[in-house]
Amino acid sequence: MKFIDEKLRAPPQQAARVPGGTVVSAGDCGVLLVRITFGLLMTGHGAQKLFGILGGEGLDATGRGFAALGYRPGVVYAAIGGGSEFLGGLGLALGLFTPLAAAALIGVMINAMATVTAAHGLWETEGGVEYNVCIAVVALAVAAIGPGRFALDRPFRWGRGGWPEAAFALFVGGIGAAIVLSL
C-alpha cells in the first residue's frame, strides 16, 4: 500500500511552478476548491441553526424543531448539530483538524438520516437521504485524501490523509451519532 500511496501523491507532469520553485498540481487546487466550497457551505448551514443568519431560524426555533423530532432538550441538540456543522465546515475549509472536522459532519449526517430522511427513501425530491449521503461521503473523502498542500494541517501527520484518518473520521462520527441517537 505504501507504494500505491506514494504513486498517487506524486506530482503530475502538468504541475505548475510558482515563485520559489514550489510545484502546485491541479490536484492541490482541486482539493482546495472542494474544501473551501464544501466547508464554507457547511459553515453557513450551521450558522443558520446557531445564529439565525443566512436565512436560518436561529437556535431557539431550530431547538423547537429538534424537540419535535424527539431530541430533548431541543435547544441543546440544535446547538450540538449546528455547532458540528459550523465547526466541521470551518475545519474543512481551513484544512484544520481535518479528520475531526469530517467526523463532526459525518455524525450529524448519520443523525439526520436516522431521524428524518431515511424514512423517505433515497432521493432528495422525496425528502430522502441523497443530500445527507453526499455530505457524509465528501467529508469522508477529504479525510481519506487529505486536505492538500494549502491546509493548516499540512505540517501534521493527519494532514496527509490516508486510511487511518478516514477510519478515524468514520468511527468517531459513527460513535458520536450513536451516542446522540441513544440518548
N, C-alpha and C positions, 0 to 999 in steps of 0.2 A: 504494500500500500504506500510505503514511503516514496517509491519510485514514481507511482502514479500521481501522488500529491505534488511532487517536485515538477513533473512534466506539466501538470495543469497550472502551476503557478509561474512557469517560465514566461518571461515577457514575449509577446508575439512579435513576429517580424515587422509588423506595421505599427510599431510603437513610435511615439514622438519624443524627441528630447527637448527639455525645457532648459532655460538658463541654469547653469551649474551642472549640466550633464545628466540630470535625473531623467529616467525613462518613465513616461506616462503612457500606459496602454489604454486601449479602448475599454478593456475590462475594468481598469481602475475608475475610469469616468462613468462607466455603466453602473457599477455598484454604488458609486457616489450618487448618481441620479436616482436610483431606486431608493436608497437610504433617505435622501433628503425629501423626495416627493412623498413616499410612503410614511416616513417618520413624522413629517410636519402635518400631513393629513390626519394621522392618528393623534397627534398632539392637539390639533384643533377639535377632533371628535371628543377627546377627554375634556378640553376646555369648555365645550358646550355643556357637559354634565356638571362640571365643577363650578364654573363662573358665570354661566348663562350668557356667554358671548357667542358670536358667530352663528346666531340663530338658535342657540340652545336654550333650554328652560331653566338651567341653574340647578343647584344642589337640592333645594327643597322639593321642587317639582319632580326632579329625577328620583329623589328618595321616595316620593309617593308612588311613582311608577314601579320602583323596585319592591316596595311593600306589597303592591298589588300582585306581584309575581311570587310572593311568599318570602322575600328576603326581609327579615326584621332584626333590628331596626333599619328601615329602608334607607335612611339618610347615611347611615354608616356604610352600608353596602354600595350605595351610589358613590360615596367618596372613594371606596376601595376600587370600584370599577372605573370611575372617571380618572382617579389617580394613576391606576395601572395603564390606562390608555395614554394619558398625558405624559407621564414619566417614561413609559415604554417607548412611545413615539419619539420623544425628545432624545432618549438614549440612542435609538436607531439613527435618527437624523444626524446626531453628532458623532456617531460611532463610538459611544461611550458605554462601557459595561454591556457590550452588545449581547452576549448570551443571556444576561439577566433581563435586559430590555425585551428581548424576544420572548423570554419566559413569561413576562408580565402580559404581553399581548396574547400569547397562546392561551394562558389561563383564563383571561377574560372571554376569549372567543369560545373556549370549551363551555364555559358557563352560559354564554348566550345561546349556543347550540342546544345545550341540555335543557334549558328552561324556556326558550322562546321559539327558536326556528326549526328544531328537528321535527316537531310535530307537523310541519308544513311541507316536508319534502326537501328536494334539492334546490329548486330554482327560486331566486330572489323575487321574481314576479308573483310567486305564490306565498311569499313570506318565508321561504326555505333557507337552508344553511349555506347556499352558494357564497355569499359575501363573507360570512364568518370563516369558511374554509379557506377562501383566498387570503384573508388577512393572516390566519394562522400559518399557512404554507409559506407566504412571503417572509414572515418573521423567522420561521424555522430555516428557510433557505439562506437568509442573511447570516444567521448564526453559523450555519454549516460552511458557507463560502468564506465568511469573514467580512469585516467591514471595509476592507480595502486600504489602499495606500493613504487616502485622505481621511483618516479617522483618529480620534483621540486615543483609541485603544491600540494603535499601531505598535507602540513600544512593548506591550504586554503579550504574554503567551496566548491569551484568549483572543487577541487582536488579529490572529491569523486564521481563525475559524478552524473547522475540522469536525471529525466525528465526536470527540468529547464535548465540544461546545454545543453541537446540535443535540446530543443526548442530554446535556445539562438543561438546555432550554426546554426541551420536550418534557423531561422528567419534572423539573421544578414547576413549569406551567401546569402540568397534569396534577401534581400533588397539590398545588395551590387551588386549582379548580375543585379537586376532590374535597379538600377541607371546607371550602366555601359551600359546596353543594351538600355536605353532610351536616352543616350547622343549622 
